[in-house]
Amino acid sequence: MTLALVLAALLAVVCVVAVAFPFIREPEPESDSLHDLNDDERRRLELLEERDRALAALKELEFDHRTGTISDEDYRALLGPLRRDAANALRALEPDRAGTPPDKPETREGRPTGGRT
Amino acid sequence: MAELGRAALLVTLGLAVYALVAGAAAAYLGRRRLALSAQNALTAASFSTLVASGVLLAALVRSDFSFSYVARTTSEALPLQYKISAFWGGQEGSLLFWLAILTACGALAVRLNRAWARDLIVWAVPVFAAVAVFFSFLVVVVASPFATQAAPLDGAGMTPSLQNPYMLAHPIFLYLGYVGLTVPFAFALGSLLSGRVDERWLVATRRWTLFAWAALGIGQLLGSHWAYVEVGWGGYFAWDPVENAALMPWLAATAFLHSVMIQEKRGMLRVWNILLVLLAFALALFGTFLTRSGILNSIHSFTQSSIGPWFLAFIALTVAVSLTLLFRRLPQLRSPTRLESPVSREAAFLYNNLLLLALCLTILWGVVYPILSEAVRGEAVVLGRAYYDFFLRIFGLPLLLLMGIGPLIAWRRASLQSLLTTFRWPTLVALVSGVVLLTLGAGSSIPGLIAYTFAAFVLTTIVLEFARGTRARMALGAGSWSGAFFSLLTRNRRRYGGYVVHASIVILAVGIAGSSAFDSVAEARLTRGDSMSIGDYTLVYQSLDERVASNATEIRATLGVSRGDRDLGTLEAGKNAYTVEAQLSNEVGIRSDLLTGEDLFVIAEQVDPDGTVYFRVFVKPLVNLIWIAGFVFVLGSLIALWPNAREQRRLIQRSSEIGLPATR
């Protein structure tokens, strides 16, 4: 009984120290705020995802065409739009590097995208 | 030591409450140290739960019957391995097991994703903590595994059917599956709470979902084999409510694993994916509720308890909160793209999702129907095997076919010419297989014949995909065939691991179709020296023996088995009489033909005092393919689960490109 209580107290102390550790290690930090994404950063993240998605799709299309899973006809029909999507995402990311907010990329039809799934 | 267990669980509850409150405050107010403190609380909760688990395990191993739980679930004579398995065999222990896996998974998921999804984790921690609060509350207040009593001389023992080696693994995998689904749920809810609905929550949880899904699949197969060899009714799946309880979240998770690809590749189905994760998690909770509440009669429900209302309230709260958050974030979840053609890979995956969900909801309706009918009409009406089999054929056969079609169609749209070229060989092989099987007499079961034909189609597409992929990699300079094959697997583990998993499902479907649509059964009451026949087999009842084991008396009838003129040796079937538990169990005799995958399955239904035995004998063609499918499933899951360092680097790179700071 006594041993159990001692062990339980020890466990509680260890857990309290673990929980308090961030405050013990940094009693007076320079900044205690979490980095939160602003609207521009969120937009940029979306563009990066679109870029990666388009590039991965291109890579997969190339491989599927090479294996014969995708026919020449489908390959030709899909290659252009995928390249355009990748180029749009890359272009939209470019101005941001110069310090201006990124553009909203356009769909193949030239209209901004939308619609809920 | 019960005090230590109780105290450890109290500490867990305190830590979980702290992680919930401090985590939510830190996320809302943007406080970094408080967020880290909440994460540490989650890790510490994992440690204190581990201590509590250790105390219970020690009590079980030492047969300390002053623990009510130990006295209720074990006995002195119970073999050591089953004393250990009693940890998750009873209600209180299994809830503690849930909590231990939950806190460990939560702490691990937080740690593994800190490098690139820290802002998301801040919101996922309170969600993990909320689930942990619920389970720790249950084991502290409602169903404590550390309740004590004056120690009786011996315990009540364990239900005989649980005294089986499968019980050492089957529940562990099921619980890993159930609890593992908390990770995608926590991150999905975290993304809704934070408004970070980009694809990071998907990437953070994809492997966890795959892990939970694989664990659920393995757990169900182990459970099926346990039912086959131990329960002794001649089958492996009976659409029992508790079996269904594990199948439903697996189906929802299967749908998610497919639809997540559509979001990754095309940015579509964002709302749908969150709904699927929510559904899978709610069904995992519902599964635990079904198993533990004893609300439905089931061969697997070993407990009757009062925790049901708590579970129902928690499920209702979870669903209500999740749907409210989802509704609030709908504008942010708009998809940037639309379905371009009904003949495309995303469309095929969508059809697959609809069929999986239809099957899942049909099963759910079958499970809750007895409860609803009792509430409305005062009489519990159970939907039997015919109901489930019907819908399995209606939804399952098209699903089987889609497994072959989906992966081979182009994203966005596919032309008719392309389809004809791609599916020329698989269709030809399927048709030839169908005709050959029809000639061989497989037409006695039309669904079985269709399943075989579709299986041939899918297997051909998989083989062709591997062959074409390997050839392409060779052309790209991968060297030998083996090198090219290895390179193919490692460069796209998800895709080719997925094909291996598809192959396992095909093998499983063939095994199920063979053993259920083309099986045969014979029954006879035999005295020593009598014989009976089934198919080509002849069985001669030779002798009846009784022997005493450590915890049971084993009664075994020995049968001589021959097939035509060939002597196949002997087979034993009988019963075990468990002394402490005062229960009987069927101990079946199985002779497997490894070449054909067929089983001769013998049940000694009734053993009379004069030595007469009533035998029921089955011949189950191809049934062993079901268990072989399990190994293929594990292999495919491992390939798909294997960490992808390139992807991790890409995610970290992406995070650094938008200036997300590294984790401290």
Boltz contact constraints between the chains, C-beta under 6 A:
constraints:
  - contact:
      token1: [A, 4]
      token2: [B, 1]
      max_distance: 6.0
  - contact:
      token1: [A, 4]
      token2: [B, 3]
      max_distance: 6.0
  - contact:
      token1: [A, 4]
      token2: [B, 4]
      max_distance: 6.0
  - contact:
      token1: [A, 7]
      token2: [B, 4]
      max_distance: 6.0
  - contact:
      token1: [A, 8]
      token2: [B, 4]
      max_distance: 6.0
  - contact:
      token1: [A, 8]
      token2: [B, 7]
      max_distance: 6.0
  - contact:
      token1: [A, 11]
      token2: [B, 8]
      max_distance: 6.0
  - contact:
      token1: [A, 11]
      token2: [B, 11]
      max_distance: 6.0
  - contact:
      token1: [A, 11]
      token2: [B, 48]
      max_distance: 6.0
  - contact:
      token1: [A, 11]
      token2: [B, 51]
      max_distance: 6.0
  - contact:
      token1: [A, 12]
      token2: [B, 11]
      max_distance: 6.0
  - contact:
      token1: [A, 15]
      token2: [B, 11]
      max_distance: 6.0
  - contact:
      token1: [A, 15]
      token2: [B, 15]
      max_distance: 6.0
  - contact:
      token1: [A, 15]
      token2: [B, 44]
      max_distance: 6.0
  - contact:
      token1: [A, 15]
      token2: [B, 48]
      max_distance: 6.0
  - contact:
      token1: [A, 18]
      token2: [B, 40]
      max_distance: 6.0
  - contact:
      token1: [A, 18]
      token2: [B, 44]
      max_distance: 6.0
  - contact:
      token1: [A, 19]
      token2: [B, 37]
      max_distance: 6.0
  - contact:
      token1: [A, 19]
      token2: [B, 40]
      max_distance: 6.0
  - contact:
      token1: [A, 19]
      token2: [B, 41]
      max_distance: 6.0
  - contact:
      token1: [A, 21]
      token2: [B, 40]
      max_distance: 6.0
  - contact:
      token1: [A, 22]
      token2: [B, 33]
      max_distance: 6.0
  - contact:
      token1: [A, 22]
      token2: [B, 36]
      max_distance: 6.0
  - contact:
      token1: [A, 22]
      token2: [B, 37]
      max_distance: 6.0
  - contact:
      token1: [A, 23]
      token2: [B, 33]
      max_distance: 6.0
  - contact:
      token1: [A, 32]
      token2: [B, 31]
      max_distance: 6.0
  - contact:
      token1: [A, 32]
      token2: [B, 32]
      max_distance: 6.0
  - contact:
      token1: [A, 32]
      token2: [B, 33]
      max_distance: 6.0
  - contact:
      token1: [A, 33]
      token2: [B, 30]
      max_distance: 6.0
  - contact:
      token1: [A, 34]
      token2: [B, 30]
      max_distance: 6.0
  - contact:
      token1: [A, 34]
      token2: [B, 32]
      max_distance: 6.0
  - contact:
      token1: [A, 35]
      token2: [B, 661]
      max_distance: 6.0
  - contact:
      token1: [A, 36]
      token2: [B, 30]
      max_distance: 6.0
  - contact:
      token1: [A, 41]
      token2: [B, 658]
      max_distance: 6.0
  - contact:
      token1: [A, 44]
      token2: [B, 658]
      max_distance: 6.0
  - contact:
      token1: [A, 45]
      token2: [B, 198]
      max_distance: 6.0
  - contact:
      token1: [A, 45]
      token2: [B, 658]
      max_distance: 6.0
  - contact:
      token1: [A, 48]
      token2: [B, 654]
      max_distance: 6.0
  - contact:
      token1: [A, 48]
      token2: [B, 657]
      max_distance: 6.0
  - contact:
      token1: [A, 49]
      token2: [B, 198]
      max_distance: 6.0
  - contact:
      token1: [A, 49]
      token2: [B, 199]
      max_distance: 6.0
  - contact:
      token1: [A, 66]
      token2: [B, 472]
      max_distance: 6.0
  - contact:
      token1: [A, 67]
      token2: [B, 468]
      max_distance: 6.0
  - contact:
      token1: [A, 67]
      token2: [B, 469]
      max_distance: 6.0
  - contact:
      token1: [A, 67]
      token2: [B, 472]
      max_distance: 6.0
  - contact:
      token1: [A, 68]
      token2: [B, 468]
      max_distance: 6.0
  - contact:
      token1: [A, 69]
      token2: [B, 408]
      max_distance: 6.0
  - contact:
      token1: [A, 70]
      token2: [B, 410]
      max_distance: 6.0
  - contact:
      token1: [A, 71]
      token2: [B, 418]
      max_distance: 6.0
  - contact:
      token1: [A, 71]
      token2: [B, 421]
      max_distance: 6.0
  - contact:
      token1: [A, 73]
      token2: [B, 415]
      max_distance: 6.0
  - contact:
      token1: [A, 73]
      token2: [B, 417]
      max_distance: 6.0
  - contact:
      token1: [A, 74]
      token2: [B, 410]
      max_distance: 6.0
  - contact:
      token1: [A, 74]
      token2: [B, 414]
      max_distance: 6.0
  - contact:
      token1: [A, 74]
      token2: [B, 415]
      max_distance: 6.0
  - contact:
      token1: [A, 74]
      token2: [B, 418]
      max_distance: 6.0
  - contact:
      token1: [A, 78]
      token2: [B, 412]
      max_distance: 6.0
  - contact:
      token1: [A, 113]
      token2: [B, 336]
      max_distance: 6.0
  - contact:
      token1: [A, 114]
      token2: [B, 334]
      max_distance: 6.0
  - contact:
      token1: [A, 115]
      token2: [B, 335]
      max_distance: 6.0
  - contact:
      token1: [A, 115]
      token2: [B, 338]
      max_distance: 6.0
  - contact:
      token1: [A, 116]
      token2: [B, 334]
      max_distance: 6.0
  - contact:
      token1: [A, 117]
      token2: [B, 268]
      max_distance: 6.0
  - contact:
      token1: [A, 117]
      token2: [B, 269]
      max_distance: 6.0
  - contact:
      token1: [A, 117]
      token2: [B, 270]
      max_distance: 6.0
  - contact:
      token1: [A, 117]
      token2: [B, 271]
      max_distance: 6.0
  - contact:
      token1: [A, 117]
      token2: [B, 335]
      max_distance: 6.0
